[in-house]
């Protein structure tokens, strides 16, 4: 069944109504959702000693009403899992799989089909068996589900899935309240809707969907649903029940909204694995709860079983929240994917963008380094920074890049990535930092620094003086974004900027530097920068520079702090008018 994109209607008015009414404070205030529950990391539903067995059918839902009717045949060879084991349906579409009193059963969507979507465009591909419901918690989990139904059936509808398609990647949307949902709606969702979702077939949020207040799942989901495409979700460390006694019960509220905390599906020629790499260690006497990056034994068995059924020549995409290099049991995962010719992974969590090429230094034994994308975050630096004319914080990330999202395009086993900054044109891919004015004698010692937001060690960058200056290669350097440093100085000075201060700067590996030509005549000049990324995309940008015969007078000390950020410029920092 084709997907109908939803119009971005008056989201502002809707969200403001929520704000005036006091927001949504409990899951009971939200639209009814299918309640489902987590599979276990150790023992439980995914164990080899099930208490009983779930049986049912996976069938072709011809009319999309999610009820099997005459003429709707069962589908053979469809994979069904309990979070550890995977079985396939027989010729009649029937399956049987072990469950216990805390099990989620889900279908692994094959190419050419799609699971039903609820009113929030969230795929409904799972069933929870939890007779006693979730333990008591600050945020509601799953209500008691009662006895196991006689038949647990899964509907699939036909869906055209070409080898070439796009997906949207959101990292850390992370609103802590409805006000920050409104920031996200204005800053990101409106832009995506205006561009018809960039033609994407699906989207995914790579964890930290919200910021500890799990009642915000509801308004967040309603805002993202306006994009109008199927939306998948990965669990993050701010999406768990922080009062849970252990990891087993930390995902209760997340899964009541989104289903299993780890799962897989095919779309087109790509196999997607959504992983839960947040391992929660509950509070103990004298110690608060904390989390580490980890997968756990049950999930690892699911991954093993899943990948056994995926052809070697199929592209596998791993989606997680905590970057792969920070997952404690990653070496076992490496062994499962490192000999595959086509595999990549993606995460978020760090609030800066980085391309990691994992190699022998981290124990990777594959013939080629593994590409891991640490994605740009929607909330940037947790919706902090100076507000613009609409009251939305600039949210600049600690690497100096703007908040935004990514578009990943697939073509068989090939893929490429495009960075998009919030409320900026698609060609806004870098910031050029250089003084507004220099003396002729200072040209040879004046550096041009460029922050290429989606740059990596596989990018090349060069510069020249227009109209006919020679191209000069720029050197990639690790460092702190200079404009971000200037913003932090202003925050600490006698005339601080309004808004919540930004976090401290981080070291980034996507800065390039080169010095101006030794001789520049007096006048105004235009610097052109060209960068080519790992996928061959070429972007250019420009910055003007004024050259004077003599140095300008020294700034009086009492005004030095106020004007420090004005001595150099970086394009595109302000919001569009």
C-alpha positions as CSV (number, residue, x, y, z in Angstrom):
1,X,0.0,0.0,0.0
2,X,1.5,3.4,-0.9
3,X,2.3,5.8,1.9
4,X,0.5,9.1,2.0
5,X,2.6,12.0,3.2
6,X,1.0,14.1,5.8
7,X,0.8,17.8,5.5
8,X,2.7,19.9,8.0
9,X,-0.5,21.7,9.0
10,X,-0.4,24.1,11.9
11,X,2.0,22.1,14.1
12,X,2.9,25.3,15.9
13,X,-0.7,25.9,17.0
14,X,-1.0,22.3,18.1
15,X,2.1,22.3,20.1
16,X,1.3,25.7,21.7
17,X,-2.1,24.3,22.7
18,X,-0.2,21.5,24.5
19,X,2.0,24.0,26.2
20,X,-0.9,26.1,27.3
21,X,-2.7,23.0,28.6
22,X,0.4,22.0,30.6
23,X,1.7,19.4,28.1
24,X,1.3,15.7,28.2
25,X,2.4,14.3,31.5
26,X,1.6,10.6,31.3
27,X,1.3,7.9,28.7
28,X,-2.5,7.9,29.4
29,X,-2.8,11.3,27.8
30,X,-1.4,10.0,24.5
31,X,-3.2,8.4,21.5
32,X,-3.7,4.7,22.0
33,X,-0.7,2.7,20.9
34,X,-0.1,-1.0,20.6
35,X,1.5,-2.1,23.9
36,X,4.5,-4.3,23.5
37,X,7.3,-5.4,25.7
38,X,11.0,-6.1,25.6
39,X,12.8,-9.3,24.9
40,X,15.4,-10.3,27.5
41,X,19.1,-10.1,27.3
42,X,19.6,-13.1,29.5
43,X,17.1,-15.9,30.0
44,X,13.4,-15.3,29.6
45,X,11.6,-15.3,26.2
46,X,14.9,-15.6,24.3
47,X,16.0,-18.6,26.4
48,X,16.3,-22.1,25.2
49,X,13.9,-23.3,27.8
50,X,10.6,-21.6,26.9
51,X,7.5,-22.1,29.1
52,X,5.1,-22.3,26.1
53,X,5.0,-21.7,22.4
54,X,3.4,-18.9,20.3
55,X,1.9,-20.0,17.1
56,X,0.3,-18.0,14.3
57,X,0.4,-16.9,10.7
58,X,2.2,-14.3,8.7
59,X,-0.3,-13.4,5.9
60,X,-0.7,-11.1,2.9
61,X,-3.0,-8.3,4.1
62,X,-4.6,-7.3,0.8
63,X,-7.0,-4.7,2.1
64,X,-4.8,-3.3,4.9
65,X,-7.3,-3.8,7.7
66,X,-4.9,-6.0,9.8
67,X,-7.5,-8.8,10.0
68,X,-7.0,-12.0,8.0
69,X,-9.9,-12.6,5.7
70,X,-10.8,-15.1,3.0
71,X,-8.4,-15.0,0.1
72,X,-5.5,-13.5,2.2
73,X,-3.0,-16.3,1.9
74,X,-0.2,-17.1,4.4
75,X,3.3,-16.2,3.3
76,X,6.0,-18.8,3.2
77,X,9.6,-18.3,4.3
78,X,9.0,-15.2,6.5
79,X,11.3,-14.9,9.5
80,X,9.8,-14.6,13.0
81,X,11.9,-14.0,16.2
82,X,11.5,-14.0,19.9
83,X,14.6,-11.9,20.5
84,X,17.0,-14.8,20.4
85,X,15.7,-17.6,18.0
86,X,14.5,-17.1,14.5
87,X,12.1,-19.4,12.7
88,X,10.5,-19.3,9.2
89,X,7.0,-19.8,8.2
90,X,5.9,-22.9,6.4
91,X,4.0,-23.2,3.1
92,X,0.8,-22.0,4.8
93,X,2.5,-19.0,6.5
94,X,2.4,-20.7,9.9
95,X,5.2,-20.4,12.5
96,X,5.8,-21.7,16.0
97,X,8.4,-20.2,18.5
98,X,9.1,-20.5,22.2
99,X,8.0,-17.8,24.7
100,X,7.9,-17.3,28.4
101,X,6.2,-14.7,30.6
102,X,8.3,-11.8,29.3
103,X,8.7,-12.2,25.6
104,X,8.3,-10.1,22.5
105,X,7.6,-11.9,19.2
106,X,8.3,-9.9,16.0
107,X,8.3,-10.5,12.3
108,X,11.5,-9.7,10.3
109,X,10.1,-7.7,7.4
110,X,11.3,-9.0,4.0
111,X,11.8,-7.0,0.8
112,X,8.7,-6.1,-1.1
113,X,6.4,-6.0,2.0
114,X,5.7,-3.6,4.8
115,X,4.3,-4.0,8.3
116,X,1.2,-1.9,9.1
117,X,1.8,1.6,10.4
118,X,-0.1,3.1,13.2
119,X,-1.4,6.7,13.2
120,X,2.1,7.9,14.1
121,X,3.7,6.1,11.1
122,X,5.4,3.7,13.5
123,X,5.6,0.1,12.1
124,X,3.5,-2.5,14.0
125,X,5.5,-5.7,13.5
126,X,5.5,-7.2,16.9
127,X,3.4,-8.7,19.7
128,X,4.1,-8.6,23.4
129,X,3.4,-11.5,25.7
130,X,3.7,-10.2,29.3
131,X,0.8,-11.6,31.3
132,X,1.8,-9.6,34.5
133,X,2.6,-6.4,32.7
134,X,5.6,-4.1,33.5
135,X,6.9,-3.5,37.0
136,X,5.9,-0.2,38.6
137,X,7.9,2.7,37.3
138,X,7.9,6.5,37.2
139,X,6.8,6.2,33.5
140,X,4.2,3.6,32.5
141,X,5.3,0.5,30.7
142,X,3.1,-2.3,29.4
143,X,-0.2,-3.2,30.9
144,X,-0.8,-6.9,31.6
145,X,-1.4,-8.7,28.3
146,X,-3.2,-11.7,29.7
147,X,-3.0,-15.2,28.3
148,X,-1.2,-16.0,25.1
149,X,-3.7,-15.8,22.2
150,X,-4.5,-19.0,20.3
151,X,-2.9,-17.4,17.2
152,X,-0.5,-14.5,17.1
153,X,-0.8,-13.3,13.5
154,X,1.3,-10.7,11.6
155,X,0.0,-8.8,8.6
156,X,2.2,-7.8,5.7
157,X,1.2,-5.6,2.8
158,X,2.9,-5.4,-0.6
159,X,5.3,-2.5,-1.0
160,X,7.4,-1.5,-4.0
161,X,11.1,-1.4,-2.9
162,X,13.6,-0.6,-5.6
163,X,17.3,-1.1,-5.2
164,X,17.8,2.7,-5.2
165,X,16.2,4.5,-2.3
166,X,16.9,7.0,0.5
167,X,16.5,7.0,4.3
168,X,16.6,9.9,6.7
169,X,18.9,9.7,9.7
170,X,18.1,11.6,12.9
171,X,20.4,11.5,15.8
172,X,19.5,12.7,19.4
173,X,16.3,14.6,18.8
174,X,16.3,14.8,22.6
175,X,13.6,17.2,23.7
176,X,13.2,17.5,27.4
177,X,9.8,19.0,27.2
178,X,7.1,20.1,24.7
179,X,8.8,23.5,24.2
180,X,11.8,21.6,22.8
181,X,9.6,19.4,20.7
182,X,8.5,22.7,19.1
183,X,12.1,23.7,18.5
184,X,12.5,20.4,16.6
185,X,9.3,20.9,14.7
186,X,10.3,24.4,13.5
187,X,14.0,23.7,13.0
188,X,14.0,20.3,11.3
189,X,10.5,18.8,10.7
190,X,9.2,21.8,8.7
191,X,12.2,21.8,6.5
192,X,11.9,18.0,5.8
193,X,8.2,18.3,5.1
194,X,8.8,21.3,2.8
195,X,11.3,19.1,0.8
196,X,8.9,16.2,0.6
197,X,11.1,14.2,3.0
198,X,13.8,14.4,0.3
199,X,12.2,11.5,-1.4
200,X,13.1,9.1,1.4
201,X,11.3,5.8,1.8
202,X,11.9,5.6,5.6
203,X,13.5,7.3,8.5
204,X,15.2,6.3,11.8
205,X,16.1,8.1,15.0
206,X,19.4,6.8,16.3
207,X,18.5,7.0,20.0
208,X,18.0,9.7,22.7
209,X,14.6,10.3,21.2
210,X,13.8,12.3,24.4
211,X,15.8,13.5,27.4
212,X,14.8,11.3,30.4
213,X,11.2,12.5,30.6
214,X,9.6,9.6,28.8
215,X,6.2,11.3,28.8
216,X,7.6,13.4,25.9
217,X,7.6,10.3,23.6
218,X,4.0,11.2,22.7
219,X,4.3,14.8,21.5
220,X,7.7,13.9,19.9
221,X,6.1,11.1,17.9
222,X,3.3,13.3,16.7
223,X,5.8,15.9,15.4
224,X,8.0,13.3,13.6
225,X,4.9,11.6,12.1
226,X,4.2,14.8,10.1
227,X,7.1,13.8,7.8
228,X,4.8,11.1,6.5
229,X,7.0,8.1,6.0
230,X,7.6,4.9,8.1
231,X,9.8,5.8,11.1
232,X,12.0,3.4,13.0
233,X,13.5,4.1,16.4
234,X,16.7,3.0,18.2
235,X,16.9,3.2,22.0
236,X,19.3,5.6,23.6
237,X,20.6,6.1,27.1
238,X,18.1,8.9,27.7
239,X,15.2,6.7,26.6
240,X,15.3,4.2,29.4
241,X,13.6,3.9,32.7
242,X,16.2,5.3,35.1
243,X,14.5,3.8,38.1
244,X,14.7,0.3,36.7
245,X,16.5,-2.2,38.9
246,X,18.3,-3.8,36.0
247,X,18.9,-3.7,32.3
248,X,16.1,-6.3,31.8
249,X,13.4,-3.8,32.9
250,X,15.0,-0.6,31.7
251,X,13.3,-0.6,28.2
252,X,9.7,-0.9,29.4
253,X,8.4,2.5,28.4
254,X,10.4,2.7,25.2
255,X,8.9,-0.6,24.0
256,X,5.4,0.3,24.9
257,X,5.7,3.0,22.2
258,X,8.1,1.5,19.6
259,X,8.2,-2.3,20.1
260,X,11.4,-4.3,20.6
261,X,14.6,-2.6,21.5
262,X,16.5,-4.6,18.9
263,X,15.2,-6.1,15.7
264,X,15.9,-6.3,11.9
265,X,14.2,-5.8,8.6
266,X,15.0,-5.7,4.9
267,X,14.2,-2.7,2.7
268,X,15.2,-2.9,-1.0
269,X,18.5,-4.7,-1.2
270,X,19.6,-3.6,2.3
271,X,19.4,-5.5,5.6
272,X,19.0,-3.2,8.6
273,X,19.8,-4.3,12.1
274,X,18.6,-2.0,14.9
275,X,20.6,-2.7,18.0
276,X,20.2,-1.8,21.7
277,X,23.7,-1.0,22.9
278,X,22.7,0.7,26.1
279,X,23.4,-1.6,29.1
280,X,21.8,-0.3,32.2
281,X,23.2,-1.1,35.7
282,X,20.5,-0.3,38.2
283,X,21.1,1.6,41.5
284,X,22.6,-0.2,44.4
285,X,23.2,0.8,48.0
286,X,25.2,4.0,48.0
287,X,25.5,4.1,44.2
288,X,23.3,5.6,41.5
289,X,22.4,3.6,38.4
290,X,24.7,4.0,35.4
291,X,25.0,2.7,31.8
292,X,27.7,1.3,29.6
293,X,27.9,0.4,26.0
294,X,27.0,-3.2,25.5
295,X,24.8,-5.7,23.6
296,X,24.4,-8.7,26.0
297,X,24.3,-12.4,25.4
298,X,20.7,-12.8,24.2
299,X,21.0,-9.9,21.7
300,X,24.3,-11.3,20.4
301,X,22.7,-14.6,19.8
302,X,19.9,-12.9,17.9
303,X,22.5,-11.1,15.8
304,X,24.3,-14.4,15.1
305,X,21.1,-16.1,14.0
306,X,20.0,-13.1,12.0
307,X,23.2,-12.8,10.0
308,X,23.4,-16.5,9.3
309,X,20.3,-16.0,7.1
310,X,21.6,-12.9,5.2
311,X,23.6,-13.5,1.9
312,X,27.2,-12.5,1.9
313,X,26.6,-10.2,-1.0
314,X,23.8,-8.2,0.7
315,X,24.6,-4.8,2.3
316,X,24.2,-4.9,6.1
317,X,23.6,-1.7,8.0
318,X,23.9,-1.7,11.8
319,X,22.0,1.1,13.6
320,X,22.8,1.9,17.3
321,X,23.0,4.8,19.7
322,X,26.4,4.5,21.4
323,X,29.2,4.5,18.9
324,X,30.5,1.1,18.1
325,X,34.0,1.7,19.4
326,X,32.5,2.3,22.9
327,X,30.6,-1.0,23.0
328,X,32.2,-3.3,25.5
329,X,31.4,-6.6,23.6
330,X,32.1,-5.2,20.1
331,X,34.8,-7.7,19.4
332,X,32.3,-10.5,19.0
333,X,30.2,-8.3,16.8
334,X,33.3,-7.5,14.7
335,X,33.9,-11.3,14.2
336,X,30.3,-11.5,12.8
337,X,30.6,-8.7,10.2
338,X,34.3,-8.2,9.4
339,X,34.5,-10.7,6.6
340,X,31.4,-9.4,4.9
341,X,32.3,-7.4,1.9
342,X,29.4,-5.0,2.4
343,X,28.7,-3.7,5.9
344,X,28.6,-0.3,7.6
345,X,27.2,1.1,10.9
346,X,25.9,4.3,12.3
347,X,25.2,5.8,15.7
348,X,24.8,9.2,17.4
349,X,25.2,10.0,21.1
350,X,28.3,12.2,21.0
351,X,26.7,15.4,19.7
352,X,29.3,15.9,17.1
353,X,29.7,14.4,13.6
354,X,32.5,12.0,12.8
355,X,33.4,9.3,10.3
356,X,35.3,6.5,12.0
357,X,37.2,4.0,9.9
358,X,37.7,1.1,12.4
359,X,40.8,-0.9,11.8
360,X,43.4,-3.1,13.5
361,X,44.0,-0.5,16.2
362,X,40.6,-1.5,17.6
363,X,40.9,-5.2,17.0
364,X,39.1,-5.2,13.7
365,X,40.4,-8.1,11.5
366,X,38.6,-7.5,8.3
367,X,40.4,-6.9,5.0
368,X,39.3,-3.3,4.9
369,X,38.5,-0.8,7.7
370,X,34.9,-0.6,8.8
371,X,33.0,2.6,8.1
372,X,31.1,3.9,11.2
373,X,29.1,7.1,11.0
374,X,28.6,9.1,14.2
375,X,25.6,11.1,12.9
376,X,24.9,14.8,13.3
377,X,22.3,15.4,16.0
378,X,18.9,17.1,15.5
379,X,19.2,18.9,18.9
380,X,22.8,19.9,18.2
381,X,24.1,20.7,21.7
382,X,21.0,19.7,23.6
383,X,19.0,22.7,22.3
384,X,21.5,25.1,23.9
385,X,23.0,28.4,22.7
386,X,21.9,31.8,21.7
387,X,18.3,32.0,20.5
388,X,17.5,33.3,17.1
389,X,14.7,35.7,16.1
390,X,12.2,32.8,16.5
391,X,13.5,31.9,19.9
392,X,15.2,28.7,18.8
393,X,18.7,28.2,20.2
394,X,21.5,28.0,17.7
395,X,22.3,24.5,19.0
396,X,25.7,24.5,17.5
397,X,27.5,21.1,18.1
398,X,30.7,21.0,20.0
399,X,32.7,20.3,16.8
400,X,31.5,23.7,15.4
401,X,28.9,22.2,13.0
402,X,25.3,23.1,13.0
403,X,22.5,20.8,14.2
404,X,20.8,18.9,11.4
405,X,20.3,15.4,9.9
406,X,21.6,13.1,7.3
407,X,20.2,11.6,4.1
408,X,21.7,8.3,3.1
409,X,21.1,7.0,-0.5
410,X,21.4,3.3,-1.3
411,X,22.0,1.7,-4.6
412,X,22.4,-2.1,-4.3
413,X,25.5,-2.5,-2.1
414,X,26.6,1.1,-2.6
415,X,25.6,4.1,-0.4
416,X,26.5,7.7,0.1
417,X,25.7,10.3,2.7
418,X,24.5,13.9,2.5
419,X,24.6,16.3,5.5
420,X,21.8,18.8,5.9
421,X,22.0,21.7,8.3
422,X,18.8,22.9,10.1
423,X,17.0,25.6,8.2
424,X,19.8,26.2,5.7
425,X,20.2,25.4,2.0
426,X,21.6,22.1,0.9
427,X,24.9,23.7,-0.2
428,X,25.7,24.9,3.4
429,X,28.3,22.3,4.0
430,X,31.2,24.3,5.6
431,X,32.2,27.4,7.5
432,X,35.2,29.5,6.4
433,X,37.0,31.3,9.2
434,X,39.4,34.2,8.5
435,X,39.9,37.8,9.6
436,X,37.6,40.5,8.2
437,X,40.6,42.7,7.6
438,X,44.4,42.2,7.5
439,X,47.4,44.3,6.6
440,X,49.4,43.5,3.5
441,X,52.4,42.4,5.6
442,X,50.3,39.9,7.5
443,X,49.0,37.9,4.5
444,X,51.7,35.3,4.5
445,X,51.0,34.4,8.2
446,X,47.2,34.5,8.0
447,X,45.5,31.1,8.1
448,X,42.2,30.2,6.5
449,X,40.5,27.6,8.6
450,X,37.5,25.6,7.1
451,X,35.2,23.4,9.0
452,X,33.7,20.9,6.6
453,X,30.8,19.5,8.5
454,X,30.6,16.1,6.9
455,X,34.3,15.9,6.1
456,X,36.5,12.9,6.9
457,X,40.0,11.6,6.3
458,X,38.8,10.6,2.8
459,X,37.9,14.2,1.9
460,X,40.1,16.7,0.0
461,X,39.8,20.5,0.3
462,X,41.5,23.3,-1.5
463,X,41.3,27.1,-1.7
464,X,42.1,30.0,-4.1
465,X,41.7,33.7,-4.4
466,X,39.2,34.7,-7.1
467,X,39.0,35.4,-9.9
468,X,42.0,33.5,-11.2
469,X,44.3,32.6,-8.3
470,X,45.9,29.2,-8.3
471,X,44.3,26.4,-6.3
472,X,46.2,25.6,-3.0
473,X,45.6,22.3,-1.2
474,X,44.5,22.6,2.4
475,X,45.8,20.4,5.2
476,X,43.4,18.4,7.4
477,X,44.1,19.1,11.1
478,X,42.7,17.9,14.4
479,X,41.6,20.8,16.5
480,X,38.9,23.0,18.0
481,X,36.6,25.0,15.7
482,X,37.8,28.6,16.1
483,X,34.4,30.2,15.8
484,X,33.1,28.0,18.5
485,X,36.0,29.1,20.7
486,X,35.0,32.7,20.0
487,X,31.4,32.0,21.1
488,X,32.6,30.4,24.3
489,X,34.8,33.5,25.0
490,X,31.8,35.7,24.6
491,X,29.8,33.5,27.0
492,X,32.5,33.9,29.6
493,X,33.1,37.7,29.0
494,X,31.5,40.8,30.5
495,X,28.8,40.9,27.8
496,X,27.6,37.2,27.6
497,X,25.2,36.1,24.9
498,X,21.6,35.2,25.9
499,X,20.5,31.6,26.2
500,X,21.9,28.5,27.9
501,X,25.7,28.3,27.4
502,X,27.0,25.8,24.9
503,X,29.1,22.9,26.1
504,X,32.8,23.0,26.0
505,X,34.4,22.5,22.5
506,X,35.5,19.1,21.3
507,X,38.4,18.1,19.1
508,X,37.3,17.5,15.6
509,X,39.0,15.9,12.7
510,X,37.1,17.8,9.9
511,X,39.1,21.0,9.9
512,X,41.3,22.1,7.0
513,X,43.9,24.9,7.1
514,X,46.0,26.8,4.6
515,X,47.8,30.2,4.6
516,X,46.9,33.1,2.3
517,X,49.2,33.9,-0.6
518,X,52.3,35.9,0.4
519,X,51.3,38.9,-1.7
520,X,47.8,40.3,-1.7
521,X,47.2,43.8,-3.0
522,X,45.2,46.4,-1.1
523,X,41.5,45.9,-1.6
524,X,38.7,43.4,-1.1
525,X,39.3,39.9,-2.2
526,X,37.1,36.7,-2.4
527,X,38.4,33.4,-1.0
528,X,36.9,30.3,-2.6
529,X,37.0,26.9,-0.9
530,X,36.2,23.6,-2.6
531,X,35.8,20.3,-0.8
532,X,35.2,16.8,-2.2
533,X,33.9,14.2,0.2
534,X,34.4,10.5,0.3
535,X,31.4,9.9,-2.0
536,X,32.6,12.3,-4.6
537,X,30.2,15.2,-3.8
538,X,31.8,18.6,-4.5
539,X,30.8,21.7,-2.5
540,X,32.1,25.2,-2.8
541,X,31.8,28.3,-0.5
542,X,33.2,31.8,-0.4
543,X,34.3,34.4,2.1
544,X,35.5,38.0,1.5
545,X,38.6,39.5,2.9
546,X,39.7,43.2,3.1
547,X,43.4,44.0,2.8
548,X,44.7,47.4,4.0
549,X,48.1,49.0,3.7
550,X,48.7,49.4,7.5
551,X,47.5,47.4,10.6
552,X,44.4,48.8,12.3
553,X,44.8,50.5,15.6
554,X,44.9,48.2,18.7
555,X,41.5,47.6,20.3
556,X,41.2,49.3,23.7
557,X,41.4,46.7,26.5
558,X,38.0,47.5,27.9
559,X,36.4,46.6,24.5
560,X,38.6,43.6,23.6
561,X,36.2,41.0,24.9
562,X,33.2,42.4,23.2
563,X,34.9,42.5,19.8
564,X,36.9,39.3,19.9
565,X,34.4,37.4,17.8
566,X,34.0,40.2,15.4
567,X,37.6,40.1,14.2
568,X,37.0,36.9,12.2
569,X,33.9,35.7,10.4
570,X,32.3,32.4,9.7
571,X,29.5,32.2,7.2
572,X,26.1,30.7,8.0
573,X,26.1,30.9,11.7
574,X,23.0,33.1,11.9
575,X,19.6,31.7,11.2
576,X,17.8,32.7,8.0
577,X,15.6,35.7,8.2
